[in-house]
Amino acid sequence: VLLVFGILNMMNSAFAQTPDWYPGEGIRQDMYVKYRIEDFDTNQRQPYVMTLYFQQQDQEGNWIVPAYVEAGGRVLQGTLKLSDTMSPLAGGEVPQEMTDFIGGYQNSLIWLDSFTTVSAPQSLTAPNWGKIASIGGEEIRPGGTQQVSFAGAQSLCGATSCDATLVTWRKGVDSRVWVVNEFPFPVMAETYADVTTPPQPIQYRFELLETGSGQPAAPTGTGEASGPPLERTT
């Protein structure tokens, strides 16, 4: 009897430690994140920097998030209202010229919310998370833990690299997203568009630049403007 109970306790402990993840996991008040983002449908495919500051929650549990966008030497500022899965909601105060960048945020940083949410988190050790909703859609698969280096690793892990789970799918080429357990957004990604004729262009890529506590200083907008892309695919 003691042996059986011991085995059951070990099994329960193993299940309790399953590393589940979802967008928004580990978010806390007074936290900020800063990302460099490039999205196929945003800002003529030119990269931009987005900073999100999780100031407080409202009575419904939604986050009030002052946000900055740095793009082409400009600084745009607004206040987002985000759900517990980090999706933008009505009720924020965002200037019209900033809405395109919010779309890029949805298409990149929280793209995985199609597969994992706070009400249905996915295990980082699961065989797969489901299939992409397209003809011949490939499975989204966690591919084990890797040491990955990115600009914000020092502020997140206290080192130049972090242990992250690689989430990948393949359609012609490998698309890759790296997730650090208990951090609200993936830390890095490089994914490719689904096109009929190669080479496949970048759909989105991003990298965590910095994270920490306290309201970050407002950007100054002194960066150099980006030039137009050499070509545009429609």
C-alpha positions as CSV (number, residue, x, y, z in Angstrom):
1,V,0.0,0.0,0.0
2,L,2.8,2.4,0.9
3,L,4.5,1.6,-2.4
4,V,1.3,2.4,-4.4
5,F,0.8,5.7,-2.5
6,G,4.4,6.6,-3.1
7,I,4.1,6.0,-6.8
8,L,0.8,8.0,-7.0
9,N,2.4,10.9,-5.1
10,M,5.4,10.9,-7.6
11,M,3.0,10.9,-10.5
12,N,0.9,13.8,-9.0
13,S,4.1,15.8,-8.4
14,A,5.2,15.2,-12.0
15,F,1.9,16.4,-13.4
16,A,1.9,19.4,-11.1
17,Q,5.2,20.5,-12.5
18,T,4.2,20.3,-16.2
19,P,5.5,23.6,-17.7
20,D,2.3,25.1,-19.1
21,W,2.4,28.5,-20.9
22,Y,0.1,31.1,-22.4
23,P,0.4,34.7,-23.6
24,G,0.2,36.9,-20.5
25,E,1.7,34.3,-18.1
26,G,3.8,35.9,-15.4
27,I,2.6,39.5,-16.1
28,R,2.6,41.8,-13.1
29,Q,1.8,45.3,-12.3
30,D,4.6,47.9,-12.8
31,M,6.4,45.6,-15.3
32,Y,7.5,46.8,-18.8
33,V,8.7,45.0,-21.9
34,K,10.5,46.5,-24.9
35,Y,10.6,44.7,-28.3
36,R,12.0,45.2,-31.8
37,I,9.3,44.0,-34.2
38,E,9.2,43.5,-37.9
39,D,5.9,42.4,-39.5
40,F,5.1,41.8,-43.2
41,D,1.9,43.9,-43.1
42,T,3.1,46.7,-40.9
43,N,5.2,49.9,-41.5
44,Q,6.1,48.8,-45.0
45,R,8.0,45.8,-43.4
46,Q,10.4,48.2,-41.7
47,P,11.2,47.3,-38.1
48,Y,9.9,49.4,-35.2
49,V,10.3,49.3,-31.4
50,M,7.3,49.0,-29.1
51,T,7.4,49.5,-25.3
52,L,4.5,48.3,-23.1
53,Y,4.2,49.4,-19.4
54,F,1.6,47.4,-17.4
55,Q,0.5,50.2,-15.2
56,Q,-2.6,48.7,-13.5
57,Q,-5.7,46.5,-13.9
58,D,-9.3,47.7,-14.1
59,Q,-12.2,46.2,-12.2
60,E,-12.7,43.5,-14.9
61,G,-9.0,42.5,-14.7
62,N,-8.0,44.0,-18.0
63,W,-4.6,45.8,-18.1
64,I,-4.2,49.5,-18.6
65,V,-1.0,49.8,-20.6
66,P,0.8,53.0,-21.7
67,A,2.6,52.2,-24.9
68,Y,5.3,53.8,-27.1
69,V,6.1,53.1,-30.7
70,E,9.4,54.2,-32.2
71,A,9.4,54.1,-36.0
72,G,11.4,56.0,-38.6
73,G,12.5,58.7,-36.2
74,R,9.0,59.2,-34.9
75,V,7.6,58.4,-31.4
76,L,3.9,57.5,-31.1
77,Q,2.3,57.3,-27.7
78,G,-1.0,55.9,-26.5
79,T,-2.7,53.8,-23.8
80,L,-3.8,50.3,-24.6
81,K,-6.4,48.2,-22.9
82,L,-5.3,44.6,-22.9
83,S,-7.2,41.4,-21.9
84,D,-5.6,38.7,-19.7
85,T,-4.4,37.1,-23.0
86,M,-2.7,40.4,-24.0
87,S,-5.2,41.1,-26.8
88,P,-6.1,44.7,-27.4
89,L,-9.6,45.7,-26.4
90,A,-11.9,48.6,-27.0
91,G,-11.5,51.4,-24.5
92,G,-7.9,52.3,-25.0
93,E,-6.7,55.7,-26.1
94,V,-4.6,55.3,-29.2
95,P,-4.0,57.8,-32.0
96,Q,-5.0,56.8,-35.5
97,E,-1.4,56.6,-36.7
98,M,-0.6,54.1,-34.0
99,T,-3.3,51.5,-35.0
100,D,-1.2,49.9,-37.7
101,F,1.5,49.1,-35.2
102,I,-1.0,47.6,-32.8
103,G,-2.0,45.3,-35.6
104,G,1.6,44.3,-36.0
105,Y,1.7,43.6,-32.3
106,Q,-1.3,41.3,-32.6
107,N,0.2,39.6,-35.7
108,S,3.5,38.8,-34.0
109,L,3.9,39.0,-30.2
110,I,0.6,37.4,-29.5
111,W,0.2,35.2,-32.6
112,L,0.4,32.1,-30.4
113,D,-2.8,33.0,-28.6
114,S,-4.5,31.1,-31.4
115,F,-3.2,27.9,-29.8
116,T,-2.8,28.6,-26.1
117,T,-4.8,30.9,-23.7
118,V,-5.1,31.5,-20.0
119,S,-8.2,29.3,-19.9
120,A,-6.5,26.5,-21.9
121,P,-2.7,26.8,-21.4
122,Q,-0.4,24.5,-23.5
123,S,2.3,22.3,-22.1
124,L,5.8,23.2,-23.3
125,T,6.5,19.5,-23.5
126,A,3.4,18.5,-25.5
127,P,3.9,16.7,-28.8
128,N,2.0,19.5,-30.6
129,W,-0.3,22.4,-30.0
130,G,-2.5,21.9,-33.1
131,K,-2.4,22.8,-36.8
132,I,-2.2,26.1,-38.7
133,A,-5.6,26.8,-40.3
134,S,-4.6,26.7,-43.9
135,I,-4.5,24.1,-46.7
136,G,-1.9,21.6,-45.7
137,G,-1.4,23.4,-42.4
138,E,1.5,22.1,-40.4
139,E,1.6,21.2,-36.7
140,I,2.8,23.7,-34.2
141,R,5.3,21.7,-32.1
142,P,7.4,22.5,-29.0
143,G,10.9,21.3,-29.8
144,G,12.7,21.1,-26.5
145,T,14.8,23.6,-24.6
146,Q,17.6,25.6,-26.1
147,Q,20.0,28.2,-24.9
148,V,19.1,31.3,-26.9
149,S,20.8,34.7,-27.0
150,F,18.9,37.9,-27.6
151,A,19.3,41.6,-26.6
152,G,17.1,41.4,-23.5
153,A,18.5,38.2,-22.1
154,Q,20.5,40.1,-19.5
155,S,17.5,41.9,-18.0
156,L,15.4,38.8,-18.1
157,C,17.8,36.0,-17.0
158,G,20.8,37.9,-15.7
159,A,23.0,36.4,-18.4
160,T,23.6,36.8,-22.1
161,S,21.3,33.8,-22.9
162,C,18.2,32.1,-21.5
163,D,16.8,28.6,-21.4
164,A,13.8,28.8,-23.8
165,T,11.5,26.3,-25.4
166,L,11.6,26.4,-29.2
167,V,8.1,26.3,-30.8
168,T,8.3,25.5,-34.5
169,W,6.4,24.6,-37.7
170,R,7.5,23.9,-41.2
171,K,6.0,24.8,-44.5
172,G,8.8,25.0,-47.0
173,V,11.1,26.4,-44.3
174,D,11.2,26.3,-40.5
175,S,9.4,29.1,-38.6
176,R,10.6,29.4,-35.0
177,V,9.4,31.1,-31.9
178,W,11.2,30.9,-28.5
179,V,9.2,30.9,-25.3
180,V,10.6,31.4,-21.8
181,N,8.3,29.8,-19.2
182,E,6.5,32.3,-16.9
183,F,7.3,35.2,-19.2
184,P,4.2,36.8,-20.8
185,F,5.5,37.0,-24.4
186,P,7.8,34.9,-26.5
187,V,11.3,36.4,-26.3
188,M,12.3,35.9,-30.0
189,A,10.8,34.8,-33.3
190,E,11.6,34.4,-37.0
191,T,8.7,33.2,-39.1
192,Y,8.0,33.0,-42.8
193,A,5.0,33.8,-45.0
194,D,3.0,31.1,-46.7
195,V,3.6,31.8,-50.4
196,T,3.3,29.6,-53.5
197,T,6.6,30.6,-55.0
198,P,9.9,30.6,-53.1
199,P,11.8,32.3,-51.6
200,Q,9.4,32.8,-48.7
201,P,9.6,36.3,-47.1
202,I,9.6,37.0,-43.4
203,Q,6.1,37.1,-42.0
204,Y,7.2,38.4,-38.7
205,R,10.2,38.5,-36.5
206,F,10.9,40.1,-33.1
207,E,13.3,40.2,-30.2
208,L,13.0,41.2,-26.6
209,L,15.2,44.2,-26.1
210,E,14.6,44.9,-22.4
211,T,12.3,44.1,-19.5
212,G,12.1,45.3,-15.9
213,S,10.0,47.1,-13.3
214,G,9.0,50.8,-13.1
215,Q,7.7,53.1,-15.8
216,P,10.3,53.4,-18.5
217,A,11.4,56.8,-19.8
218,A,9.6,58.1,-22.8
219,P,11.7,57.7,-26.1
220,T,13.1,60.8,-27.5
221,G,12.6,60.0,-31.2
222,T,16.1,60.8,-32.3
223,G,16.6,57.6,-34.3
224,E,17.3,57.7,-38.0
225,A,14.4,57.2,-40.4
226,S,14.2,53.9,-42.2
227,G,14.3,53.8,-46.0
228,P,11.5,52.1,-48.0
229,P,11.8,48.4,-48.7
230,L,13.6,47.4,-51.9
231,E,10.5,45.5,-53.1
232,R,7.0,44.9,-51.8
233,T,5.1,41.7,-52.3
234,T,1.3,41.8,-52.6
